Every structure is written in C-alpha cells, then in structure tokens.
Amino acid sequence: MKNTALTHVHEKLGAKMVPFAGYNMPVSYEGVVAEHETVRRSVGVFDVSHMGEFLVEGPNALDLIQKVCSNDASKLVDGQAQYSCLPNDKGGIVDDLIVYRLEAEKWLLVVNASNIEKDWNWINSQNTMNAVLRDISEGFSLLAIQGPKAVEAMQSLTSIDLSEIKFYHFKVADFAGIEHVIISATGYTGSGGFEIYCKNSEVEQVWNKVLEAGAAFGIKPIGLAARDTLRLEMGYCLYGNDIDDTTSPIEAGLGWITKFTKDFVNSEALKKQKEEGVTRKLIAFELSERGIPRQGYEIVDANDVKIGMVTSGTMAPSVNKGIGLGYVAIDHSGIGNEIYIQIRKNKVPATIVKLPFYKGQ
C-alpha cells in the first residue's frame, strides 16, 4: 500500500487510516458529521494526493484530448479547467477527470486514484497523433481547501487576489512560501474553495501553513468520509459507484459534458443513444421516513417489482435525511415519483428529487 507525503502527519494527528485506491488514507479525524459541518460552515483541508496527474504536451496535445474526452476542450483558454469523462468504446466510461489548460501545447489531466494505471494505458492506446504524455502522479501532492471561508482564510498565503479566481479557473502563483503552485477554484464539496497542486517535497510546508493561516477561521483537517457525504449532497458522481465501465454518460446525466460538436471515442453510439433515449437513468432520491440507503440496495416499485439499484447513499448531515443516487428504469425516473428502497426487510418510501440535495446557505 502506498503512502502520500503526508501520511505520517495524519497518523500524528490521530486520524483513522484506511486503505483507499491502493493508498493509506485518512477517513476521519474527529468524526464525519463534525468534519462535514466544518466544511459547510467555515473551512477544512483534505489531503487528496492519491489523485493522478498526467501532462499532455506538444502540438498534438489538444487533438488527443479531444479524441479521448467527451467535453470540448477547444473552448478552454489558459488558466481554465473543465470537467469531462473518458468514454470507452463499449458505451461506458473509463473515468471522469478534470482537464486543465496550462498553455496551448501543455495540458494537465487529473484522474481518479483507483484508475491511474487504467487511464494511462487507455489514453496511450488512443495516442495515434504522438502527443507527449507524462505520468507525474508519483511526484505531486494535492490539497483541497474547501468551505465558504476558504478565500478569506488563505488570502495571507499568496500575493494574488484569490477572490478573482472564478469557478473552474486557476492561477499558477506563489502559495505558502512556495513558487509556481497551481491554485485551482475547483473541488468536490459544493461549498467553494481551492485545490492546491504542489510537489511532494513542498506539501508538508503548505499543509502546515494552511492550518496556521486558517486557525482563526476554525480550519480543521477533513477525511475521506466527509468528502463522500459532501459530494453526495451535491449529487456529484463517484467513479466506481455512480459511473463505471458499464454506465454511459447519457444514462448518468452527464449529457452536459458530452459534446457532439466534435468526434471522440464512441461518439456516434452515444449520439444515437441521446437521440433515441435510454432505458435507465441515474436519479436522486430522498427517503420519506428514517433510514440510510446504501450502495447495492434494491429500488422497487409499489408492487415490489425491482426497478433499479442504489449506487450511493448516506445520511446527509446538512439536510438531515437519508439521500441517495441510483439507476432506475426510465419510466420510473420522473421528478416527484415515489419509489421504495429495500433496506433489509423494510420497504422504505422515497421521492425522486432534483439535484442538488444541499442548496447552500
């Protein structure tokens, strides 16, 4: 099992450590609800250095990205990022990722930790245009500083105006005494903030200064358990749960990142699917009674007929309800429809709702 450059720091802080995507990661420090509320109300910092980073360079870099990604990266300018996915050739998704345009011929792809090797092999297999690819995952760390007070709490650590970095934009600037750090207004929580990319040799200094600068704002380290409840309240997909090699971006509600203004891997089949419709759809639901939906629980109709499966579920701290995502047959997928979650022997009623579950302050 791999460690991040901060594993020893988490252990010293008393974090509960668990294996995740081949890494020894902090799942919680003081408990998921307290950590979740810290991010929603003030500011928290996550070590997400297990994520993968690939550089794509050269005159054909954009051509390769356009071929393997569903979204249209030609729309990006320097300093802009974009959420996208890598469609496979069978109708599913290799991974979801964030694409950063550093320069016209230099791009950064940030991929899920569990898929680093799979994504690397897939993108290389599609690289018929000889773009230059480098896997820099092992040498780089990533911190997510998330919450409504992130800008204010971190402003003293950089010479740039953090409030001017728009959502899904980034700056390469000084941060916490380190030059040339990527400060990106992205995240997985729905409460604003930044993601900081730096070298492994620099991250402990950055981590310490972030906690120091944020102390007056109540900053705390946050584990992966709260990262999951925060993302689920926003309805953000988690690879391996809500999307995988068998789910199409159209079924998963990711039509908005699937642009048919260009050709990409399997685009013809996906375009046909969009035009003709799908047989199942990823829906969001709230339980009408007490209970916690979990991945793998069956979704049934009033007559106990199975119509789908829960892909993610939790007790949501910010809305104080059991919430979840799952695929259901298309004729049961309308907003407002009542469905039932089979929680052990109980059939618990739930309502299909529009995302996000958490609407903010």
Steps between C-alpha positions, in 0.01 A plus 500: 500500500626847410527797732457866408769749602272590794408154634729543803333838573151344498615219727649753744168689498324179604310449174324171442690360200351263239617346171347696211592454131827339603592784737506530879253789543334688789128414510423722801658697783221595741199348326322540168215730613728750678740505203215535250359798691844664524515509118141620458538778760864612491802327343669161499805349332517156335807308389397357164854434375396151388343654188686451170654769281602465135667768288407505131734714291599591146326629186257204499410512871156652442425251220555209740291662774217566255509136389494341847281752687124547464505876571632762257842612626548734201279748687757540779748785535821501705411487868167321450393150604219271385319195637490216247494124463691239302243292308599142422419331170214292648267777619641538852747732673871430558513782759390854575768769523587868503684648201722805563634718219842620623607623155390439140733199481509399867204342680449330835253213547398418857357148534367275776752319717352155441521547122851645452644194326180423306469862377868521410477182289172612338619849404828360364309243294310790333811715443532453124604865459819470707418751773758492780362337816653504848359339813606734783265350762776362723677836539207730570267562792151652508325680784135606487424806714122512503229711660342847489789656695775354278576825311520712815696239696761440229549852362803571722689207340518641145570826315208451258138591572330166566152653467575570132548131409167399348347153536689248284786744442849487648821699547861386517633716783680513835325332791615430856856603418525274191527638146310357200213330678174432314215668691179369346143610585373145476387246757265216580293650782270770362614747767765687301874512555818393325713207403876542535744300286862494614799264514518228766807672646297820549168373629581470870598868509180590314285283733651658814461856372141432388408379850683797654333760274160337543518462879312827564222374267461162671674295229527127564642203309221303329494132403364304206174408678387863511624551144250232401201645692580850367520387136186291532296797631595674174419194289856477363574160348760272658683271260451136594161576659288723275702471178723221370595303191135393450317834549471746215537874559146545361351255755704667777361848430835614361361610163619852591865385475437295185539730200405369157650804325814286453596134453630306798525136606159332450330837428277356226350237732451751782339750263258231385422422864429866571268525199317170556490514879629266770332218692632602841606821667697613805256664742529677836264410783417600858354254748158600634559307826801422717766276350836503327516382138824320407671404177356175365154531659215422262257767381147363458159629397175488702446139385845385621630471144871584481550811284858589584791514740652754743851606392578746784315577822548661839339688786557858382613725788398829333145393411451244781351237270596173340601583141637306207566456131404197297405373157134428431300397195424812295120484547550533879753786484280812510562772762243463779440127439477279807732200511600261780843403631530145630694550826538146636139383561347848480368668187571868573318760285707764321436784256701577186633855530696750296867550585671630701363372832688779681402844374753707699449775752 
